[in-house]
Amino acid sequence: MSVPAGFGEGGMPVGLQLIGNYFQEGTLLHAAHAFQQATDWHARTPSGF
């Protein structure tokens, strides 16, 4: 799963890739949700847009 994690060189978006164990989709979704709640990267847009 990839979640927004900021902007890199040139203002291009960067994603954080999360990988979980087999049949642990719930844990993976929980981790992604916790990251989204702790940051605001999902709400930002690149400058110039």
mmCIF entry with sequence, helices, sheets and N, C-alpha, C, O atoms, coordinates in Angstrom:
data_MODEL
# 
_entry.id   MODEL 
# 
_entity.id                         1 
_entity.type                       polymer 
_entity.pdbx_number_of_molecules   1 
# 
_entity_poly.entity_id                      1 
_entity_poly.type                           'polypeptide(L)' 
_entity_poly.nstd_linkage                   no 
_entity_poly.nstd_monomer                   no 
_entity_poly.pdbx_seq_one_letter_code       MSVPAGFGEGGMPVGLQLIGNYFQEGTLLHAAHAFQQATDWHARTPSGF 
_entity_poly.pdbx_seq_one_letter_code_can   MSVPAGFGEGGMPVGLQLIGNYFQEGTLLHAAHAFQQATDWHARTPSGF 
_entity_poly.pdbx_strand_id                 A 
# 
loop_
_entity_poly_seq.entity_id 
_entity_poly_seq.num 
_entity_poly_seq.mon_id 
_entity_poly_seq.hetero 
1 1  MET n 
1 2  SER n 
1 3  VAL n 
1 4  PRO n 
1 5  ALA n 
1 6  GLY n 
1 7  PHE n 
1 8  GLY n 
1 9  GLU n 
1 10 GLY n 
1 11 GLY n 
1 12 MET n 
1 13 PRO n 
1 14 VAL n 
1 15 GLY n 
1 16 LEU n 
1 17 GLN n 
1 18 LEU n 
1 19 ILE n 
1 20 GLY n 
1 21 ASN n 
1 22 TYR n 
1 23 PHE n 
1 24 GLN n 
1 25 GLU n 
1 26 GLY n 
1 27 THR n 
1 28 LEU n 
1 29 LEU n 
1 30 HIS n 
1 31 ALA n 
1 32 ALA n 
1 33 HIS n 
1 34 ALA n 
1 35 PHE n 
1 36 GLN n 
1 37 GLN n 
1 38 ALA n 
1 39 THR n 
1 40 ASP n 
1 41 TRP n 
1 42 HIS n 
1 43 ALA n 
1 44 ARG n 
1 45 THR n 
1 46 PRO n 
1 47 SER n 
1 48 GLY n 
1 49 PHE n 
# 
_struct_asym.id          A 
_struct_asym.entity_id   1 
# 
loop_
_struct_conf.conf_type_id 
_struct_conf.id 
_struct_conf.pdbx_PDB_helix_id 
_struct_conf.beg_label_comp_id 
_struct_conf.beg_label_asym_id 
_struct_conf.beg_label_seq_id 
_struct_conf.pdbx_beg_PDB_ins_code 
_struct_conf.end_label_comp_id 
_struct_conf.end_label_asym_id 
_struct_conf.end_label_seq_id 
_struct_conf.pdbx_end_PDB_ins_code 
_struct_conf.beg_auth_comp_id 
_struct_conf.beg_auth_asym_id 
_struct_conf.beg_auth_seq_id 
_struct_conf.end_auth_comp_id 
_struct_conf.end_auth_asym_id 
_struct_conf.end_auth_seq_id 
_struct_conf.pdbx_PDB_helix_class 
_struct_conf.details 
_struct_conf.pdbx_PDB_helix_length 
HELX_P HELX_P1 AA1 GLU A 9  ? GLY A 11 ? GLU A 9  GLY A 11 5 ? 3  
HELX_P HELX_P2 AA2 GLU A 25 ? ALA A 38 ? GLU A 25 ALA A 38 1 ? 14 
HELX_P HELX_P3 AA3 TRP A 41 ? ALA A 43 ? TRP A 41 ALA A 43 5 ? 3  
# 
_struct_conf_type.id          HELX_P 
_struct_conf_type.criteria    ? 
_struct_conf_type.reference   ? 
# 
_struct_sheet.id               AA1 
_struct_sheet.type             ? 
_struct_sheet.number_strands   2 
_struct_sheet.details          ? 
# 
_struct_sheet_order.sheet_id     AA1 
_struct_sheet_order.range_id_1   1 
_struct_sheet_order.range_id_2   2 
_struct_sheet_order.offset       ? 
_struct_sheet_order.sense        anti-parallel 
# 
loop_
_struct_sheet_range.sheet_id 
_struct_sheet_range.id 
_struct_sheet_range.beg_label_comp_id 
_struct_sheet_range.beg_label_asym_id 
_struct_sheet_range.beg_label_seq_id 
_struct_sheet_range.pdbx_beg_PDB_ins_code 
_struct_sheet_range.end_label_comp_id 
_struct_sheet_range.end_label_asym_id 
_struct_sheet_range.end_label_seq_id 
_struct_sheet_range.pdbx_end_PDB_ins_code 
_struct_sheet_range.beg_auth_comp_id 
_struct_sheet_range.beg_auth_asym_id 
_struct_sheet_range.beg_auth_seq_id 
_struct_sheet_range.end_auth_comp_id 
_struct_sheet_range.end_auth_asym_id 
_struct_sheet_range.end_auth_seq_id 
AA1 1 SER A 2  ? PHE A 7  ? SER A 2  PHE A 7  
AA1 2 PRO A 13 ? GLN A 17 ? PRO A 13 GLN A 17 
# 
loop_
_atom_site.group_PDB 
_atom_site.id 
_atom_site.type_symbol 
_atom_site.label_atom_id 
_atom_site.label_alt_id 
_atom_site.label_comp_id 
_atom_site.label_asym_id 
_atom_site.label_entity_id 
_atom_site.label_seq_id 
_atom_site.pdbx_PDB_ins_code 
_atom_site.Cartn_x 
_atom_site.Cartn_y 
_atom_site.Cartn_z 
_atom_site.occupancy 
_atom_site.B_iso_or_equiv 
_atom_site.pdbx_formal_charge 
_atom_site.auth_seq_id 
_atom_site.auth_comp_id 
_atom_site.auth_asym_id 
_atom_site.auth_atom_id 
_atom_site.pdbx_PDB_model_num 
ATOM 1   N N  . MET A 1 1  ? 0.848  -1.139  0.000   1.00 0.00 ? 1  MET A N  1 
ATOM 2   C CA . MET A 1 1  ? 0.000  0.000   0.000   1.00 0.00 ? 1  MET A CA 1 
ATOM 3   C C  . MET A 1 1  ? 0.909  1.220   0.000   1.00 0.00 ? 1  MET A C  1 
ATOM 4   O O  . MET A 1 1  ? 1.957  1.222   0.645   1.00 0.00 ? 1  MET A O  1 
ATOM 5   N N  . SER A 1 2  ? 0.504  2.250   -0.721  1.00 0.00 ? 2  SER A N  1 
ATOM 6   C CA . SER A 1 2  ? 1.275  3.482   -0.762  1.00 0.00 ? 2  SER A CA 1 
ATOM 7   C C  . SER A 1 2  ? 0.421  4.615   -0.218  1.00 0.00 ? 2  SER A C  1 
ATOM 8   O O  . SER A 1 2  ? -0.739 4.766   -0.601  1.00 0.00 ? 2  SER A O  1 
ATOM 9   N N  . VAL A 1 3  ? 0.991  5.405   0.670   1.00 0.00 ? 3  VAL A N  1 
ATOM 10  C CA . VAL A 1 3  ? 0.292  6.557   1.241   1.00 0.00 ? 3  VAL A CA 1 
ATOM 11  C C  . VAL A 1 3  ? 1.131  7.809   1.003   1.00 0.00 ? 3  VAL A C  1 
ATOM 12  O O  . VAL A 1 3  ? 2.359  7.729   0.986   1.00 0.00 ? 3  VAL A O  1 
ATOM 13  N N  . PRO A 1 4  ? 0.485  8.970   0.818   1.00 0.00 ? 4  PRO A N  1 
ATOM 14  C CA . PRO A 1 4  ? 1.234  10.202  0.602   1.00 0.00 ? 4  PRO A CA 1 
ATOM 15  C C  . PRO A 1 4  ? 2.173  10.494  1.772   1.00 0.00 ? 4  PRO A C  1 
ATOM 16  O O  . PRO A 1 4  ? 1.793  10.366  2.935   1.00 0.00 ? 4  PRO A O  1 
ATOM 17  N N  . ALA A 1 5  ? 3.426  10.896  1.438   1.00 0.00 ? 5  ALA A N  1 
ATOM 18  C CA . ALA A 1 5  ? 4.410  11.120  2.502   1.00 0.00 ? 5  ALA A CA 1 
ATOM 19  C C  . ALA A 1 5  ? 5.257  12.363  2.254   1.00 0.00 ? 5  ALA A C  1 
ATOM 20  O O  . ALA A 1 5  ? 6.358  12.474  2.795   1.00 0.00 ? 5  ALA A O  1 
ATOM 21  N N  . GLY A 1 6  ? 4.769  13.285  1.457   1.00 0.00 ? 6  GLY A N  1 
ATOM 22  C CA . GLY A 1 6  ? 5.513  14.519  1.256   1.00 0.00 ? 6  GLY A CA 1 
ATOM 23  C C  . GLY A 1 6  ? 5.796  14.800  -0.196  1.00 0.00 ? 6  GLY A C  1 
ATOM 24  O O  . GLY A 1 6  ? 5.175  14.232  -1.095  1.00 0.00 ? 6  GLY A O  1 
ATOM 25  N N  . PHE A 1 7  ? 6.754  15.694  -0.409  1.00 0.00 ? 7  PHE A N  1 
ATOM 26  C CA . PHE A 1 7  ? 7.136  16.104  -1.753  1.00 0.00 ? 7  PHE A CA 1 
ATOM 27  C C  . PHE A 1 7  ? 8.646  16.070  -1.865  1.00 0.00 ? 7  PHE A C  1 
ATOM 28  O O  . PHE A 1 7  ? 9.363  16.485  -0.955  1.00 0.00 ? 7  PHE A O  1 
ATOM 29  N N  . GLY A 1 8  ? 9.113  15.573  -2.984  1.00 0.00 ? 8  GLY A N  1 
ATOM 30  C CA . GLY A 1 8  ? 10.544 15.468  -3.216  1.00 0.00 ? 8  GLY A CA 1 
ATOM 31  C C  . GLY A 1 8  ? 11.051 16.612  -4.076  1.00 0.00 ? 8  GLY A C  1 
ATOM 32  O O  . GLY A 1 8  ? 10.431 17.671  -4.167  1.00 0.00 ? 8  GLY A O  1 
ATOM 33  N N  . GLU A 1 9  ? 12.169 16.375  -4.689  1.00 0.00 ? 9  GLU A N  1 
ATOM 34  C CA . GLU A 1 9  ? 12.805 17.357  -5.548  1.00 0.00 ? 9  GLU A CA 1 
ATOM 35  C C  . GLU A 1 9  ? 11.862 17.758  -6.685  1.00 0.00 ? 9  GLU A C  1 
ATOM 36  O O  . GLU A 1 9  ? 11.231 16.905  -7.309  1.00 0.00 ? 9  GLU A O  1 
ATOM 37  N N  . GLY A 1 10 ? 11.777 19.040  -6.941  1.00 0.00 ? 10 GLY A N  1 
ATOM 38  C CA . GLY A 1 10 ? 10.909 19.534  -8.007  1.00 0.00 ? 10 GLY A CA 1 
ATOM 39  C C  . GLY A 1 10 ? 9.447  19.548  -7.641  1.00 0.00 ? 10 GLY A C  1 
ATOM 40  O O  . GLY A 1 10 ? 8.596  19.761  -8.504  1.00 0.00 ? 10 GLY A O  1 
ATOM 41  N N  . GLY A 1 11 ? 9.132  19.321  -6.361  1.00 0.00 ? 11 GLY A N  1 
ATOM 42  C CA . GLY A 1 11 ? 7.738  19.349  -5.922  1.00 0.00 ? 11 GLY A CA 1 
ATOM 43  C C  . GLY A 1 11 ? 6.942  18.107  -6.262  1.00 0.00 ? 11 GLY A C  1 
ATOM 44  O O  . GLY A 1 11 ? 5.720  18.093  -6.121  1.00 0.00 ? 11 GLY A O  1 
ATOM 45  N N  . MET A 1 12 ? 7.620  17.068  -6.708  1.00 0.00 ? 12 MET A N  1 
ATOM 46  C CA . MET A 1 12 ? 6.918  15.834  -7.052  1.00 0.00 ? 12 MET A CA 1 
ATOM 47  C C  . MET A 1 12 ? 6.495  15.094  -5.777  1.00 0.00 ? 12 MET A C  1 
ATOM 48  O O  . MET A 1 12 ? 7.254  15.034  -4.810  1.00 0.00 ? 12 MET A O  1 
ATOM 49  N N  . PRO A 1 13 ? 5.277  14.531  -5.781  1.00 0.00 ? 13 PRO A N  1 
ATOM 50  C CA . PRO A 1 13 ? 4.813  13.818  -4.598  1.00 0.00 ? 13 PRO A CA 1 
ATOM 51  C C  . PRO A 1 13 ? 5.615  12.548  -4.331  1.00 0.00 ? 13 PRO A C  1 
ATOM 52  O O  . PRO A 1 13 ? 6.087  11.886  -5.255  1.00 0.00 ? 13 PRO A O  1 
ATOM 53  N N  . VAL A 1 14 ? 5.758  12.226  -3.052  1.00 0.00 ? 14 VAL A N  1 
ATOM 54  C CA . VAL A 1 14 ? 6.468  11.031  -2.612  1.00 0.00 ? 14 VAL A CA 1 
ATOM 55  C C  . VAL A 1 14 ? 5.483  10.162  -1.839  1.00 0.00 ? 14 VAL A C  1 
ATOM 56  O O  . VAL A 1 14 ? 4.697  10.667  -1.037  1.00 0.00 ? 14 VAL A O  1 
ATOM 57  N N  . GLY A 1 15 ? 5.528  8.858   -2.080  1.00 0.00 ? 15 GLY A N  1 
ATOM 58  C CA . GLY A 1 15 ? 4.670  7.933   -1.359  1.00 0.00 ? 15 GLY A CA 1 
ATOM 59  C C  . GLY A 1 15 ? 5.480  7.032   -0.446  1.00 0.00 ? 15 GLY A C  1 
ATOM 60  O O  . GLY A 1 15 ? 6.611  6.657   -0.757  1.00 0.00 ? 15 GLY A O  1 
ATOM 61  N N  . LEU A 1 16 ? 4.886  6.695   0.676   1.00 0.00 ? 16 LEU A N  1 
ATOM 62  C CA . LEU A 1 16 ? 5.487  5.744   1.611   1.00 0.00 ? 16 LEU A CA 1 
ATOM 63  C C  . LEU A 1 16 ? 4.850  4.390   1.331   1.00 0.00 ? 16 LEU A C  1 
ATOM 64  O O  . LEU A 1 16 ? 3.630  4.249   1.427   1.00 0.00 ? 16 LEU A O  1 
ATOM 65  N N  . GLN A 1 17 ? 5.654  3.401   0.987   1.00 0.00 ? 17 GLN A N  1 
ATOM 66  C CA . GLN A 1 17 ? 5.127  2.078   0.694   1.00 0.00 ? 17 GLN A CA 1 
ATOM 67  C C  . GLN A 1 17 ? 5.142  1.227   1.952   1.00 0.00 ? 17 GLN A C  1 
ATOM 68  O O  . GLN A 1 17 ? 6.175  1.073   2.603   1.00 0.00 ? 17 GLN A O  1 
ATOM 69  N N  . LEU A 1 18 ? 3.989  0.682   2.283   1.00 0.00 ? 18 LEU A N  1 
ATOM 70  C CA . LEU A 1 18 ? 3.851  -0.203  3.438   1.00 0.00 ? 18 LEU A CA 1 
ATOM 71  C C  . LEU A 1 18 ? 3.578  -1.616  2.934   1.00 0.00 ? 18 LEU A C  1 
ATOM 72  O O  . LEU A 1 18 ? 2.731  -1.824  2.065   1.00 0.00 ? 18 LEU A O  1 
ATOM 73  N N  . ILE A 1 19 ? 4.295  -2.571  3.481   1.00 0.00 ? 19 ILE A N  1 
ATOM 74  C CA . ILE A 1 19 ? 4.142  -3.967  3.082   1.00 0.00 ? 19 ILE A CA 1 
ATOM 75  C C  . ILE A 1 19 ? 3.885  -4.794  4.338   1.00 0.00 ? 19 ILE A C  1 
ATOM 76  O O  . ILE A 1 19 ? 4.593  -4.658  5.335   1.00 0.00 ? 19 ILE A O  1 
ATOM 77  N N  . GLY A 1 20 ? 2.880  -5.642  4.283   1.00 0.00 ? 20 GLY A N  1 
ATOM 78  C CA . GLY A 1 20 ? 2.541  -6.451  5.445   1.00 0.00 ? 20 GLY A CA 1 
ATOM 79  C C  . GLY A 1 20 ? 2.661  -7.938  5.168   1.00 0.00 ? 20 GLY A C  1 
ATOM 80  O O  . GLY A 1 20 ? 2.908  -8.360  4.038   1.00 0.00 ? 20 GLY A O  1 
ATOM 81  N N  . ASN A 1 21 ? 2.484  -8.709  6.203   1.00 0.00 ? 21 ASN A N  1 
ATOM 82  C CA . ASN A 1 21 ? 2.504  -10.163 6.093   1.00 0.00 ? 21 ASN A CA 1 
ATOM 83  C C  . ASN A 1 21 ? 1.210  -10.669 5.455   1.00 0.00 ? 21 ASN A C  1 
ATOM 84  O O  . ASN A 1 21 ? 0.210  -9.955  5.396   1.00 0.00 ? 21 ASN A O  1 
ATOM 85  N N  . TYR A 1 22 ? 1.251  -11.907 4.985   1.00 0.00 ? 22 TYR A N  1 
ATOM 86  C CA . TYR A 1 22 ? 0.062  -12.527 4.425   1.00 0.00 ? 22 TYR A CA 1 
ATOM 87  C C  . TYR A 1 22 ? -1.085 -12.513 5.426   1.00 0.00 ? 22 TYR A C  1 
ATOM 88  O O  . TYR A 1 22 ? -0.893 -12.778 6.613   1.00 0.00 ? 22 TYR A O  1 
ATOM 89  N N  . PHE A 1 23 ? -2.266 -12.203 4.937   1.00 0.00 ? 23 PHE A N  1 
ATOM 90  C CA . PHE A 1 23 ? -3.498 -12.224 5.732   1.00 0.00 ? 23 PHE A CA 1 
ATOM 91  C C  . PHE A 1 23 ? -3.485 -11.242 6.904   1.00 0.00 ? 23 PHE A C  1 
ATOM 92  O O  . PHE A 1 23 ? -4.216 -11.421 7.878   1.00 0.00 ? 23 PHE A O  1 
ATOM 93  N N  . GLN A 1 24 ? -2.660 -10.215 6.806   1.00 0.00 ? 24 GLN A N  1 
ATOM 94  C CA . GLN A 1 24 ? -2.591 -9.185  7.846   1.00 0.00 ? 24 GLN A CA 1 
ATOM 95  C C  . GLN A 1 24 ? -3.008 -7.826  7.286   1.00 0.00 ? 24 GLN A C  1 
ATOM 96  O O  . GLN A 1 24 ? -2.457 -6.791  7.661   1.00 0.00 ? 24 GLN A O  1 
ATOM 97  N N  . GLU A 1 25 ? -3.990 -7.847  6.380   1.00 0.00 ? 25 GLU A N  1 
ATOM 98  C CA . GLU A 1 25 ? -4.430 -6.618  5.748   1.00 0.00 ? 25 GLU A CA 1 
ATOM 99  C C  . GLU A 1 25 ? -4.961 -5.611  6.763   1.00 0.00 ? 25 GLU A C  1 
ATOM 100 O O  . GLU A 1 25 ? -4.783 -4.404  6.597   1.00 0.00 ? 25 GLU A O  1 
ATOM 101 N N  . GLY A 1 26 ? -5.606 -6.101  7.803   1.00 0.00 ? 26 GLY A N  1 
ATOM 102 C CA . GLY A 1 26 ? -6.138 -5.215  8.833   1.00 0.00 ? 26 GLY A CA 1 
ATOM 103 C C  . GLY A 1 26 ? -5.044 -4.419  9.523   1.00 0.00 ? 26 GLY A C  1 
ATOM 104 O O  . GLY A 1 26 ? -5.201 -3.224  9.773   1.00 0.00 ? 26 GLY A O  1 
ATOM 105 N N  . THR A 1 27 ? -3.941 -5.079  9.830   1.00 0.00 ? 27 THR A N  1 
ATOM 106 C CA . THR A 1 27 ? -2.803 -4.402  10.459  1.00 0.00 ? 27 THR A CA 1 
ATOM 107 C C  . THR A 1 27 ? -2.216 -3.359  9.521   1.00 0.00 ? 27 THR A C  1 
ATOM 108 O O  . THR A 1 27 ? -1.858 -2.262  9.951   1.00 0.00 ? 27 THR A O  1 
ATOM 109 N N  . LEU A 1 28 ? -2.119 -3.695  8.254   1.00 0.00 ? 28 LEU A N  1 
ATOM 110 C CA . LEU A 1 28 ? -1.591 -2.777  7.255   1.00 0.00 ? 28 LEU A CA 1 
ATOM 111 C C  . LEU A 1 28 ? -2.498 -1.549  7.121   1.00 0.00 ? 28 LEU A C  1 
ATOM 112 O O  . LEU A 1 28 ? -2.010 -0.420  7.086   1.00 0.00 ? 28 LEU A O  1 
ATOM 113 N N  . LEU A 1 29 ? -3.791 -1.763  7.046   1.00 0.00 ? 29 LEU A N  1 
ATOM 114 C CA . LEU A 1 29 ? -4.734 -0.648  6.953   1.00 0.00 ? 29 LEU A CA 1 
ATOM 115 C C  . LEU A 1 29 ? -4.690 0.226   8.203   1.00 0.00 ? 29 LEU A C  1 
ATOM 116 O O  . LEU A 1 29 ? -4.794 1.450   8.115   1.00 0.00 ? 29 LEU A O  1 
ATOM 117 N N  . HIS A 1 30 ? -4.537 -0.397  9.353   1.00 0.00 ? 30 HIS A N  1 
ATOM 118 C CA . HIS A 1 30 ? -4.446 0.357   10.605  1.00 0.00 ? 30 HIS A CA 1 
ATOM 119 C C  . HIS A 1 30 ? -3.196 1.238   10.617  1.00 0.00 ? 30 HIS A C  1 
ATOM 120 O O  . HIS A 1 30 ? -3.256 2.395   11.033  1.00 0.00 ? 30 HIS A O  1 
ATOM 121 N N  . ALA A 1 31 ? -2.074 0.699   10.166  1.00 0.00 ? 31 ALA A N  1 
ATOM 122 C CA . ALA A 1 31 ? -0.832 1.470   10.127  1.00 0.00 ? 31 ALA A CA 1 
ATOM 123 C C  . ALA A 1 31 ? -0.953 2.649   9.168   1.00 0.00 ? 31 ALA A C  1 
ATOM 124 O O  . ALA A 1 31 ? -0.515 3.755   9.485   1.00 0.00 ? 31 ALA A O  1 
ATOM 125 N N  . ALA A 1 32 ? -1.545 2.418   7.997   1.00 0.00 ? 32 ALA A N  1 
ATOM 126 C CA . ALA A 1 32 ? -1.729 3.501   7.029   1.00 0.00 ? 32 ALA A CA 1 
ATOM 127 C C  . ALA A 1 32 ? -2.657 4.573   7.584   1.00 0.00 ? 32 ALA A C  1 
ATOM 128 O O  . ALA A 1 32 ? -2.404 5.766   7.416   1.00 0.00 ? 32 ALA A O  1 
ATOM 129 N N  . HIS A 1 33 ? -3.718 4.154   8.236   1.00 0.00 ? 33 HIS A N  1 
ATOM 130 C CA . HIS A 1 33 ? -4.658 5.113   8.827   1.00 0.00 ? 33 HIS A CA 1 
ATOM 131 C C  . HIS A 1 33 ? -3.987 5.931   9.934   1.00 0.00 ? 33 HIS A C  1 
ATOM 132 O O  . HIS A 1 33 ? -4.185 7.143   10.014  1.00 0.00 ? 33 HIS A O  1 
ATOM 133 N N  . ALA A 1 34 ? -3.208 5.283   10.773  1.00 0.00 ? 34 ALA A N  1 
ATOM 134 C CA . ALA A 1 34 ? -2.503 5.983   11.849  1.00 0.00 ? 34 ALA A CA 1 
ATOM 135 C C  . ALA A 1 34 ? -1.529 7.007   11.280  1.00 0.00 ? 34 ALA A C  1 
ATOM 136 O O  . ALA A 1 34 ? -1.422 8.113   11.809  1.00 0.00 ? 34 ALA A O  1 
ATOM 137 N N  . PHE A 1 35 ? -0.816 6.654   10.209  1.00 0.00 ? 35 PHE A N  1 
ATOM 138 C CA . PHE A 1 35 ? 0.104  7.602   9.567   1.00 0.00 ? 35 PHE A CA 1 
ATOM 139 C C  . PHE A 1 35 ? -0.666 8.792   9.017   1.00 0.00 ? 35 PHE A C  1 
ATOM 140 O O  . PHE A 1 35 ? -0.233 9.934   9.170   1.00 0.00 ? 35 PHE A O  1 
ATOM 141 N N  . GLN A 1 36 ? -1.797 8.538   8.382   1.00 0.00 ? 36 GLN A N  1 
ATOM 142 C CA . GLN A 1 36 ? -2.606 9.625   7.821   1.00 0.00 ? 36 GLN A CA 1 
ATOM 143 C C  . GLN A 1 36 ? -3.147 10.530  8.916   1.00 0.00 ? 36 GLN A C  1 
ATOM 144 O O  . GLN A 1 36 ? -3.209 11.745  8.726   1.00 0.00 ? 36 GLN A O  1 
ATOM 145 N N  . GLN A 1 37 ? -3.535 9.983   10.037  1.00 0.00 ? 37 GLN A N  1 
ATOM 146 C CA . GLN A 1 37 ? -4.047 10.788  11.149  1.00 0.00 ? 37 GLN A CA 1 
ATOM 147 C C  . GLN A 1 37 ? -2.941 11.624  11.788  1.00 0.00 ? 37 GLN A C  1 
ATOM 148 O O  . GLN A 1 37 ? -3.211 12.707  12.307  1.00 0.00 ? 37 GLN A O  1 
ATOM 149 N N  . ALA A 1 38 ? -1.710 11.142  11.758  1.00 0.00 ? 38 ALA A N  1 
ATOM 150 C CA . ALA A 1 38 ? -0.584 11.838  12.388  1.00 0.00 ? 38 ALA A CA 1 
ATOM 151 C C  . ALA A 1 38 ? 0.032  12.902  11.482  1.00 0.00 ? 38 ALA A C  1 
ATOM 152 O O  . ALA A 1 38 ? 0.770  13.764  11.960  1.00 0.00 ? 38 ALA A O  1 
ATOM 153 N N  . THR A 1 39 ? -0.258 12.855  10.189  1.00 0.00 ? 39 THR A N  1 
ATOM 154 C CA . THR A 1 39 ? 0.316  13.812  9.240   1.00 0.00 ? 39 THR A CA 1 
ATOM 155 C C  . THR A 1 39 ? -0.803 14.459  8.427   1.00 0.00 ? 39 THR A C  1 
ATOM 156 O O  . THR A 1 39 ? -1.962 14.055  8.514   1.00 0.00 ? 39 THR A O  1 
ATOM 157 N N  . ASP A 1 40 ? -0.439 15.461  7.641   1.00 0.00 ? 40 ASP A N  1 
ATOM 158 C CA . ASP A 1 40 ? -1.438 16.075  6.765   1.00 0.00 ? 40 ASP A CA 1 
ATOM 159 C C  . ASP A 1 40 ? -1.018 16.011  5.293   1.00 0.00 ? 40 ASP A C  1 
ATOM 160 O O  . ASP A 1 40 ? -1.509 16.785  4.471   1.00 0.00 ? 40 ASP A O  1 
ATOM 161 N N  . TRP A 1 41 ? -0.115 15.090  4.963   1.00 0.00 ? 41 TRP A N  1 
ATOM 162 C CA . TRP A 1 41 ? 0.361  14.979  3.587   1.00 0.00 ? 41 TRP A CA 1 
ATOM 163 C C  . TRP A 1 41 ? -0.768 14.668  2.621   1.00 0.00 ? 41 TRP A C  1 
ATOM 164 O O  . TRP A 1 41 ? -0.736 15.125  1.479   1.00 0.00 ? 41 TRP A O  1 
ATOM 165 N N  . HIS A 1 42 ? -1.755 13.909  3.044   1.00 0.00 ? 42 HIS A N  1 
ATOM 166 C CA . HIS A 1 42 ? -2.856 13.533  2.158   1.00 0.00 ? 42 HIS A CA 1 
ATOM 167 C C  . HIS A 1 42 ? -3.715 14.733  1.752   1.00 0.00 ? 42 HIS A C  1 
ATOM 168 O O  . HIS A 1 42 ? -4.455 14.654  0.772   1.00 0.00 ? 42 HIS A O  1 
ATOM 169 N N  . ALA A 1 43 ? -3.628 15.827  2.482   1.00 0.00 ? 43 ALA A N  1 
ATOM 170 C CA . ALA A 1 43 ? -4.439 17.006  2.196   1.00 0.00 ? 43 ALA A CA 1 
ATOM 171 C C  . ALA A 1 43 ? -3.665 18.089  1.427   1.00 0.00 ? 43 ALA A C  1 
ATOM 172 O O  . ALA A 1 43 ? -4.271 19.057  0.967   1.00 0.00 ? 43 ALA A O  1 
ATOM 173 N N  . ARG A 1 44 ? -2.361 17.946  1.282   1.00 0.00 ? 44 ARG A N  1 
ATOM 174 C CA . ARG A 1 44 ? -1.542 18.947  0.611   1.00 0.00 ? 44 ARG A CA 1 
ATOM 175 C C  . ARG A 1 44 ? -1.489 18.722  -0.889  1.00 0.00 ? 44 ARG A C  1 
ATOM 176 O O  . ARG A 1 44 ? -1.676 17.605  -1.371  1.00 0.00 ? 44 ARG A O  1 
ATOM 177 N N  . THR A 1 45 ? -1.232 19.794  -1.615  1.00 0.00 ? 45 THR A N  1 
ATOM 178 C CA . THR A 1 45 ? -1.017 19.724  -3.057  1.00 0.00 ? 45 THR A CA 1 
ATOM 179 C C  . THR A 1 45 ? 0.337  20.313  -3.385  1.00 0.00 ? 45 THR A C  1 
ATOM 180 O O  . THR A 1 45 ? 0.833  21.162  -2.644  1.00 0.00 ? 45 THR A O  1 
ATOM 181 N N  . PRO A 1 46 ? 0.946  19.883  -4.476  1.00 0.00 ? 46 PRO A N  1 
ATOM 182 C CA . PRO A 1 46 ? 2.237  20.453  -4.868  1.00 0.00 ? 46 PRO A CA 1 
ATOM 183 C C  . PRO A 1 46 ? 2.102  21.941  -5.138  1.00 0.00 ? 46 PRO A C  1 
ATOM 184 O O  . PRO A 1 46 ? 1.050  22.399  -5.584  1.00 0.00 ? 46 PRO A O  1 
ATOM 185 N N  . SER A 1 47 ? 3.159  22.702  -4.870  1.00 0.00 ? 47 SER A N  1 
ATOM 186 C CA . SER A 1 47 ? 3.110  24.132  -5.125  1.00 0.00 ? 47 SER A CA 1 
ATOM 187 C C  . SER A 1 47 ? 2.985  24.354  -6.640  1.00 0.00 ? 47 SER A C  1 
ATOM 188 O O  . SER A 1 47 ? 3.543  23.608  -7.444  1.00 0.00 ? 47 SER A O  1 
ATOM 189 N N  . GLY A 1 48 ? 2.248  25.385  -6.993  1.00 0.00 ? 48 GLY A N  1 
ATOM 190 C CA . GLY A 1 48 ? 2.030  25.694  -8.405  1.00 0.00 ? 48 GLY A CA 1 
ATOM 191 C C  . GLY A 1 48 ? 0.748  25.091  -8.969  1.00 0.00 ? 48 GLY A C  1 
ATOM 192 O O  . GLY A 1 48 ? 0.438  25.292  -10.143 1.00 0.00 ? 48 GLY A O  1 
ATOM 193 N N  . PHE A 1 49 ? -0.006 24.351  -8.146  1.00 0.00 ? 49 PHE A N  1 
ATOM 194 C CA . PHE A 1 49 ? -1.263 23.752  -8.615  1.00 0.00 ? 49 PHE A CA 1 
ATOM 195 C C  . PHE A 1 49 ? -2.434 24.363  -7.918  1.00 0.00 ? 49 PHE A C  1 
ATOM 196 O O  . PHE A 1 49 ? -3.576 23.986  -8.183  1.00 0.00 ? 49 PHE A O  1 
# 
